[in-house]
Amino acid sequence: MNEPSPWLQTSPFGRRLTVFLGGGIIYSLIEVVYRGFTHWSMTLTGGICLLIMYLRYISHPNDSIVMKCFFGMCVITFFEFAVGCIVNLLMGWNVWDYSHMYLNVLGQICPSYSGAWFLLSYPVALACSLESPADETPNTGLSENFSV
């Protein structure tokens, strides 16, 4: 039986690639289950969102679960708005339209879905708290003597 490459488990790039791919697959599956279809732009968006959340969660393991969920909600909502403005408004692909939803912003985001992203960030935060490898702390490019 073939075992997964140890490179994916030990290399920071391998872990990040795995997280990105996992985020793309999970985001797409959520859409397929909920709407019956997805779009490739949402697969990329899901990968980016999960990678950003992963990097934040492992670099700030002591943040409260509520803070982690709030961060996840903000990340996903931000990228959903940005990607929506590009693929729906600018390019006219009509991947989704929330204009019928209460308090929507340009038909791209709305509080209802942001709330769903808050709740769906919970299992991600829990999974990231199970494994916080020290060598995955993001390199900010700042020296250790420099503090903000």
Z-matrix of the N, CA and C atoms (Angstrom, degrees):
N
C 1 1.452
C 2 1.526 1 108.80
N 3 1.328 2 117.21 1 134.94
C 4 1.456 3 121.48 2 -179.43
C 5 1.528 4 110.31 3 -79.21
N 6 1.330 5 115.04 4 129.32
C 7 1.461 6 120.51 5 176.17
C 8 1.522 7 108.92 6 -95.78
N 9 1.335 8 117.32 7 153.12
C 10 1.457 9 118.96 8 177.24
C 11 1.519 10 110.73 9 -61.10
N 12 1.295 11 114.78 10 149.24
C 13 1.451 12 120.23 11 179.99
C 14 1.520 13 110.56 12 -60.15
N 15 1.346 14 118.21 13 130.18
C 16 1.465 15 119.00 14 176.66
C 17 1.526 16 111.71 15 -63.28
N 18 1.337 17 117.20 16 -20.46
C 19 1.455 18 121.23 17 178.39
C 20 1.522 19 110.39 18 -60.86
N 21 1.343 20 117.08 19 -39.88
C 22 1.459 21 120.04 20 179.94
C 23 1.519 22 111.66 21 -66.43
N 24 1.320 23 116.89 22 -25.24
C 25 1.452 24 120.33 23 -178.26
C 26 1.523 25 112.50 24 -90.92
N 27 1.309 26 118.38 25 -26.04
C 28 1.458 27 120.75 26 -173.69
C 29 1.519 28 113.91 27 -106.48
N 30 1.297 29 118.25 28 -28.42
C 31 1.453 30 121.63 29 -178.49
C 32 1.531 31 110.00 30 -81.23
N 33 1.351 32 118.23 31 131.01
C 34 1.472 33 118.93 32 175.14
C 35 1.528 34 111.97 33 -56.09
N 36 1.327 35 117.44 34 -39.83
C 37 1.464 36 119.80 35 178.00
C 38 1.528 37 110.50 36 -64.58
N 39 1.322 38 116.48 37 -41.16
C 40 1.465 39 120.21 38 179.29
C 41 1.514 40 112.39 39 -63.13
N 42 1.325 41 116.74 40 -42.02
C 43 1.468 42 120.20 41 177.34
C 44 1.524 43 110.77 42 -64.23
N 45 1.315 44 115.99 43 -43.11
C 46 1.470 45 119.96 44 -179.08
C 47 1.530 46 110.89 45 -65.98
N 48 1.322 47 116.73 46 -39.72
C 49 1.462 48 120.41 47 176.88
C 50 1.530 49 110.54 48 -63.43
N 51 1.320 50 116.37 49 -42.38
C 52 1.459 51 120.96 50 178.09
C 53 1.531 52 111.07 51 -62.40
N 54 1.320 53 116.94 52 -42.78
C 55 1.470 54 121.35 53 178.10
C 56 1.521 55 109.97 54 -63.66
N 57 1.333 56 117.60 55 -45.29
C 58 1.469 57 121.42 56 179.25
C 59 1.528 58 110.90 57 -58.97
N 60 1.328 59 116.49 58 -49.44
C 61 1.467 60 120.23 59 -179.27
C 62 1.525 61 111.19 60 -64.31
N 63 1.328 62 115.98 61 -41.02
C 64 1.456 63 120.02 62 178.05
C 65 1.522 64 111.60 63 -62.22
N 66 1.330 65 116.97 64 -41.73
C 67 1.460 66 121.14 65 178.36
C 68 1.518 67 111.72 66 -63.03
N 69 1.321 68 116.37 67 -41.06
C 70 1.466 69 119.92 68 178.59
C 71 1.516 70 111.98 69 -64.34
N 72 1.316 71 115.69 70 -42.05
C 73 1.469 72 120.19 71 -179.76
C 74 1.524 73 110.79 72 -68.29
N 75 1.330 74 116.87 73 -46.43
C 76 1.468 75 120.33 74 -178.05
C 77 1.530 76 111.06 75 -64.39
N 78 1.320 77 117.72 76 -45.04
C 79 1.468 78 121.54 77 179.47
C 80 1.528 79 109.90 78 -59.52
N 81 1.334 80 115.66 79 -43.72
C 82 1.466 81 120.16 80 179.60
C 83 1.526 82 111.35 81 -64.63
N 84 1.321 83 116.63 82 -41.51
C 85 1.465 84 120.01 83 178.97
C 86 1.526 85 111.60 84 -64.29
N 87 1.332 86 116.97 85 -39.24
C 88 1.465 87 120.33 86 177.09
C 89 1.527 88 109.79 87 -59.24
N 90 1.320 89 116.17 88 -44.88
C 91 1.469 90 119.97 89 179.44
C 92 1.524 91 112.04 90 -65.04
N 93 1.320 92 117.20 91 -42.73
C 94 1.465 93 120.30 92 -179.91
C 95 1.524 94 110.34 93 -63.00
N 96 1.331 95 116.84 94 -43.03
C 97 1.466 96 120.19 95 179.12
C 98 1.525 97 110.50 96 -65.55
N 99 1.326 98 117.48 97 -42.56
C 100 1.463 99 121.42 98 -175.05
C 101 1.529 100 112.85 99 -79.95
N 102 1.353 101 117.13 100 -45.36
C 103 1.470 102 120.45 101 -174.14
C 104 1.523 103 114.02 102 -106.80
N 105 1.329 104 116.26 103 -17.35
C 106 1.460 105 119.21 104 -178.46
C 107 1.519 106 113.91 105 94.65
N 108 1.324 107 117.54 106 -5.44
C 109 1.468 108 121.89 107 179.51
C 110 1.518 109 109.23 108 -161.09
N 111 1.322 110 116.18 109 168.48
C 112 1.459 111 121.71 110 174.76
C 113 1.518 112 108.53 111 -143.88
N 114 1.292 113 117.09 112 -177.28
C 115 1.462 114 123.65 113 -179.90
C 116 1.521 115 107.39 114 -136.49
N 117 1.321 116 117.00 115 147.56
C 118 1.468 117 120.42 116 -176.81
C 119 1.529 118 112.05 117 -58.32
N 120 1.326 119 117.58 118 -30.14
C 121 1.467 120 119.52 119 179.19
C 122 1.530 121 110.92 120 -64.21
N 123 1.322 122 116.92 121 -30.37
C 124 1.465 123 120.61 122 178.45
C 125 1.528 124 110.99 123 -75.55
N 126 1.319 125 117.48 124 -28.86
C 127 1.462 126 120.67 125 175.57
C 128 1.523 127 109.85 126 -64.82
N 129 1.325 128 116.89 127 -46.18
C 130 1.467 129 120.73 128 177.35
C 131 1.527 130 111.12 129 -64.48
N 132 1.321 131 116.41 130 -41.84
C 133 1.462 132 120.93 131 179.40
C 134 1.522 133 111.10 132 -61.61
N 135 1.316 134 116.71 133 -44.28
C 136 1.473 135 120.71 134 178.50
C 137 1.511 136 112.14 135 -61.20
N 138 1.334 137 116.84 136 -40.47
C 139 1.460 138 120.34 137 178.39
C 140 1.513 139 112.02 138 -64.35
N 141 1.307 140 116.29 139 -44.21
C 142 1.469 141 120.42 140 179.43
C 143 1.527 142 110.48 141 -63.95
N 144 1.330 143 116.37 142 -44.94
C 145 1.466 144 120.31 143 -178.43
C 146 1.526 145 111.13 144 -61.28
N 147 1.335 146 117.00 145 -48.09
C 148 1.458 147 118.84 146 -178.20
C 149 1.524 148 111.26 147 -65.05
N 150 1.319 149 117.72 148 -37.62
C 151 1.463 150 120.29 149 178.85
C 152 1.526 151 110.87 150 -63.31
N 153 1.324 152 117.40 151 -43.97
C 154 1.472 153 120.57 152 178.66
C 155 1.524 154 110.19 153 -63.52
N 156 1.315 155 116.74 154 -43.65
C 157 1.463 156 120.48 155 179.34
C 158 1.528 157 110.33 156 -62.90
N 159 1.317 158 117.00 157 -44.39
C 160 1.465 159 122.03 158 179.89
C 161 1.528 160 110.67 159 -58.80
N 162 1.333 161 116.18 160 -48.70
C 163 1.466 162 119.89 161 -178.53
C 164 1.532 163 111.29 162 -62.79
N 165 1.307 164 116.76 163 -38.69
C 166 1.468 165 119.98 164 178.02
C 167 1.531 166 110.98 165 -68.29
N 168 1.310 167 116.75 166 -46.48
C 169 1.461 168 120.80 167 -175.42
C 170 1.526 169 112.16 168 -64.58
N 171 1.338 170 117.20 169 -38.81
C 172 1.464 171 117.50 170 -179.13
C 173 1.524 172 111.99 171 -78.24
N 174 1.336 173 116.90 172 -22.69
C 175 1.463 174 118.63 173 178.80
C 176 1.531 175 111.96 174 -88.22
N 177 1.318 176 117.37 175 -11.73
C 178 1.468 177 122.96 176 178.27
C 179 1.527 178 109.13 177 -133.50
N 180 1.322 179 117.58 178 62.33
C 181 1.470 180 120.17 179 -174.35
C 182 1.523 181 114.10 180 -65.65
N 183 1.319 182 118.34 181 -19.23
C 184 1.462 183 120.36 182 -177.39
C 185 1.529 184 113.83 183 -91.36
N 186 1.326 185 117.70 184 0.60
C 187 1.460 186 119.58 185 174.52
C 188 1.523 187 108.99 186 -62.26
N 189 1.315 188 116.45 187 146.25
C 190 1.466 189 120.04 188 178.08
C 191 1.519 190 109.83 189 -66.36
N 192 1.306 191 115.80 190 159.12
C 193 1.467 192 120.28 191 179.63
C 194 1.530 193 110.17 192 -63.96
N 195 1.315 194 117.35 193 -33.75
C 196 1.460 195 120.61 194 178.09
C 197 1.528 196 109.86 195 -65.79
N 198 1.329 197 117.46 196 -42.28
C 199 1.467 198 121.20 197 177.99
C 200 1.530 199 110.50 198 -63.53
N 201 1.331 200 116.59 199 -41.26
C 202 1.467 201 119.98 200 178.83
C 203 1.523 202 110.87 201 -63.75
N 204 1.315 203 117.21 202 -42.85
C 205 1.466 204 120.45 203 178.71
C 206 1.522 205 110.99 204 -65.87
N 207 1.334 206 116.74 205 -39.84
C 208 1.458 207 120.88 206 177.78
C 209 1.530 208 110.46 207 -62.74
N 210 1.337 209 116.05 208 -43.31
C 211 1.463 210 120.09 209 177.67
C 212 1.530 211 110.63 210 -61.08
N 213 1.327 212 116.49 211 -46.31
C 214 1.467 213 120.60 212 179.01
C 215 1.518 214 111.77 213 -59.72
N 216 1.320 215 116.33 214 -43.86
C 217 1.465 216 121.05 215 178.23
C 218 1.527 217 110.32 216 -59.77
N 219 1.327 218 116.91 217 -44.72
C 220 1.468 219 120.71 218 -179.33
C 221 1.521 220 111.78 219 -64.46
N 222 1.320 221 116.69 220 -43.03
C 223 1.467 222 120.60 221 179.97
C 224 1.522 223 110.41 222 -61.72
N 225 1.323 224 116.36 223 -50.84
C 226 1.467 225 120.13 224 -176.82
C 227 1.531 226 110.72 225 -65.03
N 228 1.320 227 116.99 226 -43.23
C 229 1.468 228 120.30 227 179.71
C 230 1.524 229 110.74 228 -63.36
N 231 1.338 230 116.80 229 -42.45
C 232 1.466 231 120.30 230 178.42
C 233 1.527 232 110.89 231 -59.87
N 234 1.331 233 116.98 232 -49.89
C 235 1.460 234 119.69 233 -177.23
C 236 1.528 235 111.71 234 -69.70
N 237 1.324 236 117.21 235 -33.52
C 238 1.455 237 119.46 236 176.16
C 239 1.527 238 109.96 237 -63.87
N 240 1.321 239 117.25 238 -39.96
C 241 1.464 240 120.58 239 177.62
C 242 1.531 241 110.94 240 -67.09
N 243 1.330 242 116.94 241 -48.11
C 244 1.469 243 120.89 242 -177.90
C 245 1.532 244 111.02 243 -61.95
N 246 1.322 245 116.23 244 -48.40
C 247 1.465 246 119.74 245 -179.69
C 248 1.525 247 109.81 246 -66.65
N 249 1.333 248 117.28 247 -39.88
C 250 1.460 249 120.42 248 178.20
C 251 1.512 250 112.46 249 -60.68
N 252 1.322 251 117.10 250 -41.69
C 253 1.470 252 120.37 251 178.28
C 254 1.528 253 110.31 252 -62.10
N 255 1.324 254 116.79 253 -36.02
C 256 1.468 255 120.04 254 -179.34
C 257 1.531 256 111.13 255 -76.15
N 258 1.345 257 116.70 256 -56.85
C 259 1.470 258 119.04 257 -171.56
C 260 1.528 259 112.98 258 -78.43
N 261 1.321 260 118.04 259 -30.39
C 262 1.461 261 120.13 260 -177.34
C 263 1.525 262 112.73 261 -94.04
N 264 1.327 263 116.55 262 -51.62
C 265 1.459 264 119.67 263 -175.04
C 266 1.523 265 113.06 264 -82.90
N 267 1.315 266 117.27 265 -45.03
C 268 1.461 267 120.59 266 -176.65
C 269 1.529 268 112.06 267 -79.59
N 270 1.346 269 116.13 268 -48.30
C 271 1.462 270 119.67 269 -175.62
C 272 1.530 271 113.31 270 -92.50
N 273 1.326 272 117.17 271 -15.20
C 274 1.459 273 120.61 272 177.09
C 275 1.518 274 115.59 273 71.01
N 276 1.329 275 117.73 274 27.52
C 277 1.471 276 120.59 275 -177.95
C 278 1.529 277 112.44 276 -78.94
N 279 1.323 278 117.67 277 -16.39
C 280 1.468 279 122.39 278 178.13
C 281 1.527 280 112.96 279 52.42
N 282 1.309 281 115.58 280 51.18
C 283 1.466 282 121.06 281 178.63
C 284 1.522 283 110.08 282 -68.44
N 285 1.338 284 118.41 283 -39.24
C 286 1.459 285 122.81 284 173.47
C 287 1.518 286 109.07 285 -152.68
N 288 1.332 287 114.58 286 164.51
C 289 1.451 288 120.89 287 -179.62
C 290 1.526 289 108.14 288 -149.94
N 291 1.313 290 116.61 289 109.78
C 292 1.462 291 121.71 290 179.09
C 293 1.528 292 111.32 291 -100.42
N 294 1.319 293 117.76 292 18.38
C 295 1.462 294 119.73 293 -175.93
C 296 1.521 295 112.55 294 -62.64
N 297 1.308 296 118.68 295 -19.35
C 298 1.464 297 122.47 296 177.78
C 299 1.535 298 112.21 297 -85.87
N 300 1.323 299 116.71 298 -7.86
C 301 1.465 300 120.96 299 -177.34
C 302 1.529 301 110.25 300 -85.90
N 303 1.323 302 115.28 301 147.90
C 304 1.459 303 122.84 302 -179.45
C 305 1.537 304 110.69 303 -63.49
N 306 1.313 305 117.49 304 133.62
C 307 1.469 306 125.69 305 178.31
C 308 1.527 307 113.72 306 58.36
N 309 1.321 308 117.59 307 31.58
C 310 1.467 309 120.11 308 178.54
C 311 1.519 310 110.23 309 -68.74
N 312 1.318 311 115.71 310 157.09
C 313 1.462 312 121.99 311 176.36
C 314 1.526 313 107.35 312 -114.92
N 315 1.303 314 115.83 313 108.21
C 316 1.468 315 124.03 314 -179.63
C 317 1.529 316 112.64 315 55.31
N 318 1.306 317 117.17 316 21.76
C 319 1.464 318 121.33 317 179.72
C 320 1.519 319 113.71 318 74.62
N 321 1.344 320 117.37 319 10.06
C 322 1.464 321 120.57 320 -174.79
C 323 1.523 322 113.48 321 -104.41
N 324 1.316 323 117.40 322 -34.27
C 325 1.471 324 121.95 323 178.92
C 326 1.513 325 108.62 324 -138.23
N 327 1.328 326 115.42 325 160.38
C 328 1.459 327 120.35 326 176.91
C 329 1.525 328 108.46 327 -157.44
N 330 1.337 329 117.02 328 157.99
C 331 1.466 330 120.64 329 -177.88
C 332 1.536 331 113.86 330 -59.19
N 333 1.323 332 117.55 331 -33.82
C 334 1.473 333 119.76 332 -179.05
C 335 1.524 334 111.21 333 -59.36
N 336 1.317 335 116.28 334 -47.08
C 337 1.463 336 119.38 335 -179.14
C 338 1.525 337 111.58 336 -74.15
N 339 1.313 338 117.63 337 -32.31
C 340 1.462 339 119.09 338 174.84
C 341 1.523 340 110.05 339 -61.66
N 342 1.321 341 116.64 340 -40.35
C 343 1.462 342 120.46 341 175.96
C 344 1.513 343 112.00 342 -61.96
N 345 1.327 344 116.41 343 -39.50
C 346 1.472 345 120.12 344 176.77
C 347 1.525 346 110.58 345 -63.68
N 348 1.334 347 116.40 346 -39.83
C 349 1.472 348 119.47 347 178.92
C 350 1.527 349 110.64 348 -66.26
N 351 1.324 350 117.49 349 -34.43
C 352 1.465 351 120.76 350 176.09
C 353 1.528 352 109.27 351 -59.18
N 354 1.324 353 116.37 352 -49.38
C 355 1.471 354 120.90 353 -179.08
C 356 1.526 355 112.16 354 -66.08
N 357 1.323 356 117.10 355 -40.07
C 358 1.460 357 120.19 356 -179.18
C 359 1.530 358 112.69 357 -74.18
N 360 1.327 359 117.01 358 -14.07
C 361 1.466 360 120.18 359 174.90
C 362 1.524 361 111.70 360 -75.25
N 363 1.314 362 116.92 361 -19.49
C 364 1.466 363 121.48 362 -178.15
C 365 1.532 364 112.56 363 -59.27
N 366 1.338 365 119.99 364 -52.96
C 367 1.472 366 118.36 365 179.21
C 368 1.532 367 112.82 366 -63.83
N 369 1.321 368 116.80 367 -30.89
C 370 1.469 369 119.88 368 177.54
C 371 1.519 370 109.43 369 -66.14
N 372 1.325 371 116.90 370 -46.08
C 373 1.468 372 120.84 371 178.95
C 374 1.525 373 110.82 372 -61.29
N 375 1.325 374 116.90 373 -41.19
C 376 1.469 375 119.94 374 178.54
C 377 1.523 376 111.22 375 -64.39
N 378 1.308 377 117.06 376 -44.78
C 379 1.468 378 120.48 377 -179.75
C 380 1.526 379 111.07 378 -62.40
N 381 1.316 380 116.85 379 -41.35
C 382 1.467 381 119.67 380 179.62
C 383 1.521 382 111.58 381 -69.39
N 384 1.322 383 117.89 382 -27.76
C 385 1.459 384 119.69 383 179.93
C 386 1.527 385 111.36 384 -75.25
N 387 1.322 386 117.59 385 -18.34
C 388 1.466 387 120.78 386 177.87
C 389 1.518 388 112.01 387 -72.29
N 390 1.327 389 115.93 388 -29.84
C 391 1.457 390 119.75 389 -179.36
C 392 1.518 391 109.36 390 -139.34
N 393 1.310 392 115.54 391 110.47
C 394 1.461 393 121.94 392 177.57
C 395 1.520 394 109.41 393 -124.82
N 396 1.343 395 117.21 394 76.40
C 397 1.458 396 119.30 395 -178.30
C 398 1.523 397 112.29 396 -62.05
N 399 1.305 398 115.97 397 134.72
C 400 1.465 399 121.72 398 -177.65
C 401 1.523 400 111.52 399 -61.72
N 402 1.335 401 117.67 400 -33.79
C 403 1.463 402 119.55 401 -177.34
C 404 1.524 403 111.86 402 -78.94
N 405 1.326 404 118.65 403 2.07
C 406 1.456 405 121.13 404 177.79
C 407 1.520 406 111.78 405 -96.74
N 408 1.337 407 118.05 406 1.18
C 409 1.454 408 119.60 407 177.71
C 410 1.520 409 108.18 408 -61.20
N 411 1.324 410 116.97 409 123.08
C 412 1.458 411 119.49 410 -176.31
C 413 1.519 412 112.41 411 -60.59
N 414 1.311 413 115.94 412 140.15
C 415 1.449 414 122.11 413 176.39
C 416 1.519 415 107.67 414 -84.30
N 417 1.319 416 116.71 415 114.44
C 418 1.458 417 120.79 416 -178.85
C 419 1.522 418 111.99 417 -84.95
N 420 1.318 419 116.26 418 -11.27
C 421 1.448 420 119.63 419 -177.41
C 422 1.515 421 112.46 420 86.07
N 423 1.326 422 117.47 421 -4.10
C 424 1.454 423 121.07 422 179.33
C 425 1.521 424 109.29 423 -90.53
N 426 1.284 425 117.00 424 144.21
C 427 1.464 426 119.63 425 177.69
C 428 1.522 427 109.12 426 -69.99
N 429 1.335 428 116.18 427 160.05
C 430 1.452 429 120.79 428 -179.53
C 431 1.520 430 112.24 429 -66.31
N 432 1.339 431 117.72 430 -22.38
C 433 1.441 432 121.11 431 -179.57
C 434 1.521 433 113.30 432 -82.80
N 435 1.298 434 115.79 433 -10.85
C 436 1.459 435 120.26 434 -178.02
C 437 1.520 436 109.22 435 -94.41
N 438 1.304 437 116.53 436 128.41
C 439 1.467 438 119.04 437 177.35
C 440 1.512 439 109.17 438 -127.38
N 441 1.322 440 114.22 439 149.05
C 442 1.467 441 120.20 440 -178.26
C 443 1.500 442 109.25 441 -101.22
